[in-house]
Each structure stands twice: as C-alpha cells, then as structure tokens.
Amino acid sequence: MPDRSFLITEDYISQSGKDNLQIPAHIAFIMDGNGRWAKLRGLARAAGHKAGVEALRGVLEYVYGLGVKIVSVFAFSTENWSRPKAEIDCLFSILKEYMDTETARLIEKNVRIRIMGDTAALPPELSASIAGAVKATEKCRGYVLNIGVNYGGRAEITRAVSRALASGKNKVDEREFAAFLDTAGLPDPDLIIRPGGEQRVSNFMLWQSAYSEFYFTHTLWPQFGKRELRRALEAYNKRDRRYGTTNDK
C-alpha cells in the first residue's frame, strides 16, 4: 500500500474548493469512535486505534493543504488511565510508533510537534520518543501539530496556576495566565471537531475553547475523511463569530 502521509499536490488542493471557504487557522480534533469502529467490524479495539492513526494522516494531509496552520488532537486523556491496561499499553505503543516513524515526514513538511499534558507520568520509553520528536521538529515553522497526551483541561489549568505561583506572581490577567498554559504562544482553536456522535468537550482545551466553534458528527473517527471535513468547514463558514458583540447598527 502506498504511503499516504502528506502527499499534498496542487491538483489535490484545488479540488478541495478552498477558494470558496474561509479557512480556520487552528482546528482541534477530539478523535472519538475508534473502539466502536472496530467493534462494528468484529475487530479488536487495537485495530480501531491503528485505523485512527491512518485517519489522522489523511486529516493532516487535507487541512495543511488547505492552509490550516495549527492542528490540535486529543490522543490520550487523563481519564483514559481508567481503561484496561492492555488497551492503555496498545495506545502507548501506537503513539510511540507514530513518534518514531512520522517525525522525519513531519520535518520534511515543516511541521513542528507541540505537546499538551503531563508526559512525566508516561512510560519512560514513550516519554523519550515524545521528547525526541519535539526536539527534532523544534525549528519547523510551517505548521504545528499539537498533541494532547495524558492531557486534561482541568489538569492543564491547575498546572498553569502552579507555574504562575512558582514564577512569583499572585495576580495575573487573562493574557498573562494564558502564557502559563501548555498551549502558550498558540492561538485558541477556531474550530473544534468531534466525530463519534457525542456532544461534549470531555475535558479538552477548556480554557482555549471559550470562543471556539464546535462541529459534532456521528461519523466515527477512522471514517472521518475529506468529505466530512468539507462539511465541517462549510458549517464553520455559516457561523457568525461575534465574540460577545453584535452586528446590529
């Protein structure tokens, strides 16, 4: 099977119809439905998670080709520790393999890896792979792939409070506080997409999503491709983002 990672061509981009759409600078994905996708096919959950990685490759190919500069994804949450150990080990193995095998391609496409979450609690070999990928891509300035690993929005906010206090501050405004978050220096997501049929944020980017637009779909993540992305972008383009103001004159 040919490698589909980042095979972006001008013909592919032009077919997407991007000239008719306002393209968000930052899209975040809650990648949901891998296990259900596998169950529907009589497969082990591991097969669903592997299919989810393939879906991510296709999503990155499409959105970076459209001109989206930042993609954030929820890979492993603080709540996922409650899953069976065998599934957790599988998720960690898949994530380590992704870091080890995809980093060179990301560098080639000028994509920088950023991490949200507490990686110190992860297995040492996975933490080392993540740190290596972050270091290897740190000079890439074309795009950002921001990955949530052992991440939860509430935990991130409490970490930010601890960082602020450790810096000697006892009072900060919103702009100053944002500099202590895991996403320091990144703009907030314009659009958050959740496949899988659920309509909740599940502790994802709680601070950053204050004015994000949300798109929910019943399509399971391994099936989430160009057509569903197009629908999400069309829905986003119909939204009126007023940020608390009004269009009345």
Stockholm file with secondary structure:
# STOCKHOLM 1.0

chainA/1-249         MPDRSFLITEDYISQSGKDNLQIPAHIAFIMDGNGRWAKLRGLARAAGHKAGVEALRGVLEYVYGLGVKIVSVFAFSTENWSRPKAEIDCLFSILKEYMDTETARLIEKNVRIRIMGDTAALPPELSASIAGAVKATEKCRGYVLNIGVNYGGRAEITRAVSRALASGKNKVDEREFAAFLDTAGLPDPDLIIRPGGEQRVSNFMLWQSAYSEFYFTHTLWPQFGKRELRRALEAYNKRDRRYGTTNDK
#=GR chainA/1-249 SS CCCCTTCCCHHHHHHTTGGGSCCCSEEEECCCCHHHHHHHTTCCHHHHHHHHHHHHHHHHHHHHHHTCCEEEEEEEEGGGGGSCHHHHHHHHHHHHHHHHHHHHHHHHTTEEEEEESCGGGSCHHHHHHHHHHHHHTTTCCSEEEEEEEEECHHHHHHHHHHHHHHTTCSCCCHHHHHTTSTTTTSCCCSEEEECSSCCSCTTSSTTTTTTCEEEECSSCGGGCCHHHHHHHHHHHHTCCCCTTCCCCC
#=GC SS_cons         CCCCTTCCCHHHHHHTTGGGSCCCSEEEECCCCHHHHHHHTTCCHHHHHHHHHHHHHHHHHHHHHHTCCEEEEEEEEGGGGGSCHHHHHHHHHHHHHHHHHHHHHHHHTTEEEEEESCGGGSCHHHHHHHHHHHHHTTTCCSEEEEEEEEECHHHHHHHHHHHHHHTTCSCCCHHHHHTTSTTTTSCCCSEEEECSSCCSCTTSSTTTTTTCEEEECSSCGGGCCHHHHHHHHHHHHTCCCCTTCCCCC
//
